[in-house]
Amino acid sequence: VQLSSMLITANEADISAVFLEKVAENGGPAVECSFRARPGFNVGEVAFELGGGGHPPASGCTIQGTIEEVAPRVVELLKQARRKGLAAS
């Protein structure tokens, strides 16, 4: 079970995300992102925008850069996805 799958089970969570910083094939830093969402929230759109893939409830991507560089951009996109989901409900 992935950590993001476990986190989405928390009552307070609409969207969960896990970031894993690693070394990319080119030797530079990269961040693996794993997203999960409750029904009505679409993390697939976030992953696609970041060059990844998946489905509305489960998706992910790998982004070149350090976690300090990547996380703020990803978190902002996830916040937008949450606001969009709340507005639609």
N, C-alpha and C positions, 0 to 999 in steps of 0.2 A: 504494500500500500504506500503510495507516495504521500509525503508530508502535506502537500496542498490538498489532497483528497481528505486527509484527516482533519485539517483545519476548517474546511468548509462545513463540517458537521457541528461546529460551535453555533449555538443559538443566535449569537450576535452577528455572525458572518453572512454577508450577501455574496462576497467575492473573496477568494483567498489567492495569495501569490507566494511563491517560494523562489528565491534567487540563489544561484550557486555560481560562484566565481571560479573559473578554471582557466587553464592555458589552452588557447586555440591552436589549431593545426599549424598556423603560421608562427607560433611561438609567442604571440601577444596575448593580452588578457581578453577574456570573453565571459559573458554571463548567460547561464542557462536559466530561463524563466519558465515556471510551470504555473498555470492559472486554473482555477476551478470556480464555478458560479452556481448559485441556486437558480431554479427556474425563473424566467423573467429577466435575467441578466445575461449579457452576451460577452464573454471574454474571447470568443473566437475572432470577433472584429478587431480587438486589441492585438492579438497575436498576428493576424494577417497584416495589420498596419506596420508591425515591427519586423515583417519578413518571415514570420512563422506560419503556423497552421493549426488546425483543429476544428472544434465544433463550439457552438454557443456555451455549453456547460463545462468544456474541458479543452484546453489548448495550451500551446507553449511556443517558445522561440529561443533562439540563441543570438545574442547581440555582441558585437565586438566592442570592447572597452572594459573599464573597471566598474565595479559595482557602484562606486561613487559617481561615475559618469552616467551610468545606465539607469539606476534606480529612480532618480527624480522624474525622468521622462516617462518611464513605465508606470510609476505610481500615479502620475497626473492622468494618463490615458485610462487607467483603471478607475480612477475617481469619476472621470467623464462617463465611463460605461455604467457605473453605479447610478449616477444621477439620471442617465437616460433610462435605465431600468425602473428607477423609482417613479419617474415622470410618466412612464407607460402604464404603471399599475394603478 
